[in-house]
Amino acid sequence: MNLFNNIRRTGAPLLIAAAATLSGCSNSFLYEYEGDCDPKYRVRLHYNYHLKEADAFPYEVDHVTLNVTDEQGRIVHTHIESGDALGTGDYEIVLDGKLAPGKYRLHAWCGTGAMPGSTSFAVHEATDITDLRCTLLPDPAEGRADAPEGADGKHVRREIKDLYHGMTGVLEFPDDEGYHYFDVNLMKNTNSVTVTLVQLADSPLEGHLFDFALSTDNARMEHDNAIIPSADVTYHAWRNIDAETEIGDVKGLPEGTQPGTYPAVLGEFNIARVMKDTPLWLNVSRNDTGADIVRMNLTPYFILSKPGKYFAMPSQEYLDRQDAYSVMIVLDSNYRWVESYIYINSWKVVNQDSEV
């Protein structure tokens, strides 16, 4: 009995030691162990920087270019991926075995239209973060559709695909065993803009009679998403639509204007990032005479149209979070712009700074 108790007392530490051996990081142990000594690094991407509520990444992004830089700014790893996996809701970039423990920054440009030939932006190859660039590609008819040949100084008539940017500060990638997760939050770099001309007359408007154009400097981006100054891009509406719209009983319209349905023409744009200190020129002209109907800088009007609940939000943050703008301009029966005001996202904005 005493011998049994002695075996039980001395055997317990031996069993604990054996269990530690079983659960250790030895690669030579005969039994398969679920983990190992190497840390596991996983990167998750999110798109919450908008005026909505939920993470929109799974629904809006279908390709990713992630660059990892060390403390000296050298790019030590690049991950490129596209496809259905990004839309599952639990997408992660696996960096197991790709990085040694240390300090790194994560930099991502993401977008839509991942099929070859359908992307609208090109991320330049680079070895150092200071050389990393992203460029809006020109239309094929405007020049070579590759990364060095940007769309600055050119005309863009196609519907460009969406672009997103994200960059972290310095992150510690530890040497500890287990899973380590790192989050990259994205900001959308593209905007949809719809310009509607409404004529206060019974005769219909025809879209082919008008040329809609937006011009601004936003074709080239630094690694930190800052705009690299270059020649303006001229975006033309990729689609014109003949339509009708409702005009209510609002002040400032020509005397005698009655609420009702009036003919309208819509011009649809997709453009790159809008900057608060950079003009975004809208020019609407007639194709038959070449005469300008409207010429105005939309940037201050986009800022002025900020809803009251976002009043305290800095202007650039609002422009970056808001990704869709609707502009309505009222014409009289002679195609002249009624300059009292315009509507931005259904908000009436008094026109005080226009050029016709």
Disulfide bonds with the S-S distance in Angstrom:
none
